[in-house]
Amino acid sequence: MTKKQQKLEVQMQLQAKFLSAIQTCFNEDSENYIDIDEIEQNENMNDLFHVLGTRVPQYIFSKITGQTPDPLEFNHICNKLIFQDRKDTE
């Protein structure tokens, strides 16, 4: 297996674990249930994607690194990571 394939395999495993955990949020029996219909009715879909795409990853980043970037700084960090990942997996 090439280094690129190994990196992609690790990413796929991590993605599967996160998606499995997130999926519980859409299970009506879960204490963490998120009602998508209610989110849509209250026009909060932007909030949902902002939290999933920025706030949650920012929280995880801060817990791991101890750094506390604001959302714009975190976005800059993510852009660097995306660029690095693209270079590593081309």
N, C-alpha and C positions, 0 to 999 in steps of 0.2 A: 504494500500500500504506500502510495506516495505521501509526502508531507502534506500536500494540498488535500488529498483524500482523507488523511487522518484528521486534519483541522475541520473539514466539513462534517466528518462523522461525529466529532465531539460537539460541534454546533447543533447537529440534528438531535443528538441525545439530550442536550440541554434544552433545546426548543420543545421536545416532547414532554419533558418533566414540567416545564413552566406551563405549557398548554394544558396538561393534565390538571395542574393545580388551579389554573384560571377557569377551567371548565366547570369546577364546582360552583362558581359564582352564578352559573346559569341553570343550576339544578334547584328547582323549587323547594326541595326538602333541606337544602343547605342553610345553615345560619348566616352564610355570606351571600345569600341569593340577591341578585340584581335583576330587577324586573325591567327588561328592555322596552316593553310596551309603555311602562310608566315614564321611562327616560325619554322616549320619543314624544309622548304626549306633552311632557313638560319642556320640550325643546332643549334637552340637556345632552344631546348626542355629542356635541363638541366637547362638553365636560368629560364625558366618558372616555373619548379618545385622547383627550389631553392627559387625563390621569393615567391611562394605560400606556401612552407613548412617552410621557415625560415624567410625571410625578412618581410613579412606581419605580421606573428604572433609576431615577435620581435618588430615591430613598435607598435602593439597593446599593448603588454606587457609594453613597455616603456611609452606609453601614460597613462596607468592605474596606474603604480607603480612609475613612475618618475626615475626608474633605467635605465641605458643605457649599458647593457652588450654587449660585442662584439659577433659575431655569434657563436663562440665556447662556450663561457660562457652561451649564451642563450640555446644552444643545451644541455648543462649540466642541466640547469634549467628544460627544457622540459623532459629530462630523469627522473628527480626526480618526476615531475608531473605525468608522465606515470606510474611510479612505485607506487606512492600514489594512483592514480586512480584504478589501478589493485587491490591493497589491499582493497580499499573502495568498490569495486564492485564484489569481489569474493564471 
